[in-house]
Amino acid sequence: MDKLVYLNNLFDLYGELLTDKQQKYFKDYYFDNLSYGEISEKYNVSRNAIFHQLKIIEDRLNFYEEKLKLYDKKLKINAIIDLIDNNEARKVVDNLL
Protein backbone atom coordinates (compact mmCIF):
# COMPACT_ATOMS: atom_id res chain seq x y z
CA MET A 1 0.00 0.00 0.00
CA ASP A 2 2.86 2.38 0.72
CA LYS A 3 4.12 2.05 -2.86
CA LEU A 4 0.64 2.87 -4.16
CA VAL A 5 0.41 6.01 -2.03
CA TYR A 6 3.94 7.04 -2.99
CA LEU A 7 3.29 6.60 -6.72
CA ASN A 8 0.00 8.50 -6.47
CA ASN A 9 1.83 11.37 -4.76
CA LEU A 10 4.48 11.37 -7.47
CA PHE A 11 1.75 11.32 -10.12
CA ASP A 12 0.13 14.35 -8.48
CA LEU A 13 3.43 16.19 -8.76
CA TYR A 14 4.76 14.96 -12.10
CA GLY A 15 1.78 13.51 -13.95
CA GLU A 16 1.62 16.41 -16.38
CA LEU A 17 5.11 15.48 -17.58
CA LEU A 18 3.82 12.12 -18.84
CA THR A 19 2.18 11.62 -22.21
CA ASP A 20 -1.61 11.64 -22.42
CA LYS A 21 -1.61 7.88 -23.02
CA GLN A 22 0.63 7.28 -20.00
CA GLN A 23 -1.63 9.43 -17.84
CA LYS A 24 -4.67 7.41 -18.95
CA TYR A 25 -2.94 4.08 -18.26
CA PHE A 26 -1.81 5.25 -14.84
CA LYS A 27 -5.26 6.53 -13.88
CA ASP A 28 -6.96 3.39 -15.12
CA TYR A 29 -4.61 1.12 -13.21
CA TYR A 30 -3.98 3.06 -9.99
CA PHE A 31 -7.11 5.20 -9.62
CA ASP A 32 -9.79 3.05 -11.24
CA ASN A 33 -8.19 -0.28 -10.21
CA LEU A 34 -8.53 -1.82 -13.67
CA SER A 35 -6.51 -4.94 -14.49
CA TYR A 36 -3.94 -5.16 -17.29
CA GLY A 37 -6.50 -7.11 -19.30
CA GLU A 38 -9.25 -4.53 -18.81
CA ILE A 39 -6.93 -1.69 -19.79
CA SER A 40 -5.62 -3.60 -22.81
CA GLU A 41 -9.18 -4.19 -24.03
CA LYS A 42 -10.09 -0.55 -23.46
CA TYR A 43 -7.20 0.69 -25.63
CA ASN A 44 -6.93 -2.31 -27.95
CA VAL A 45 -3.32 -3.12 -27.05
CA SER A 46 -1.69 -6.18 -25.51
CA ARG A 47 -1.58 -6.84 -21.77
CA ASN A 48 2.20 -6.92 -22.08
CA ALA A 49 2.17 -3.41 -23.57
CA ILE A 50 0.19 -2.14 -20.59
CA PHE A 51 2.54 -3.88 -18.14
CA HIS A 52 5.55 -2.43 -19.95
CA GLN A 53 4.08 1.09 -20.07
CA LEU A 54 3.21 1.04 -16.36
CA LYS A 55 6.80 0.04 -15.60
CA ILE A 56 8.09 2.89 -17.77
CA ILE A 57 5.72 5.31 -16.03
CA GLU A 58 6.85 4.18 -12.59
CA ASP A 59 10.51 4.53 -13.61
CA ARG A 60 9.86 7.97 -15.08
CA LEU A 61 8.05 9.21 -11.95
CA ASN A 62 10.91 7.94 -9.78
CA PHE A 63 13.43 9.61 -12.12
CA TYR A 64 11.65 12.96 -11.84
CA GLU A 65 11.57 12.68 -8.06
CA GLU A 66 15.25 11.69 -7.96
CA LYS A 67 16.18 14.80 -9.95
CA LEU A 68 13.67 17.37 -8.67
CA LYS A 69 12.89 16.06 -5.16
CA LEU A 70 9.54 17.86 -5.02
CA TYR A 71 7.90 15.12 -2.95
CA ASP A 72 10.79 15.07 -0.50
CA LYS A 73 10.62 18.86 -0.18
CA LYS A 74 6.86 18.70 0.30
CA LEU A 75 7.29 16.26 3.20
CA LYS A 76 9.91 18.50 4.81
CA ILE A 77 7.76 21.61 4.41
CA ASN A 78 4.74 19.82 5.89
CA ALA A 79 6.88 18.76 8.86
CA ILE A 80 7.86 22.40 9.40
CA ILE A 81 4.23 23.50 9.10
CA ASP A 82 3.32 20.99 11.80
CA LEU A 83 5.80 22.72 14.11
CA ILE A 84 4.09 26.09 13.76
CA ASP A 85 2.13 26.85 16.93
CA ASN A 86 0.05 29.70 15.54
CA ASN A 87 -2.95 28.25 13.68
CA GLU A 88 -3.42 31.34 11.55
CA ALA A 89 0.21 31.33 10.47
CA ARG A 90 -0.09 27.61 9.73
CA LYS A 91 -3.09 28.26 7.47
CA VAL A 92 -1.27 31.05 5.60
CA VAL A 93 1.78 28.88 4.97
CA ASP A 94 -0.34 25.89 4.01
CA ASN A 95 -2.30 28.01 1.50
CA LEU A 96 0.95 29.17 -0.10
CA LEU A 97 1.75 25.60 -0.97
GIGI-V187160 format. One record per pair of residues at least 24 apart in sequence whose ideal C-beta (glycine too) atoms are under 8 Angstrom apart, sorted by sequence separation. I is the first residue (numbers start at 0). J is the second residue. If there is no record, write none. Layout:
# GIGI-V187160
[[I;J] [I;J]]
This chain:
# GIGI-V187160
[[24;49] [28;53] [3;29] [24;52] [25;53] [24;53] [21;52] [25;56] [20;52] [24;56] [21;55] [21;56] [21;59] [17;56] [17;59] [16;59] [17;60] [13;59] [13;60] [16;63] [10;60] [13;63] [6;57] [9;60] [12;63] [13;64] [9;61] [12;64] [6;60] [9;63] [13;67] [9;64] [13;69] [12;69] [12;70] [9;70] [12;73] [8;70] [5;70] [8;73]]
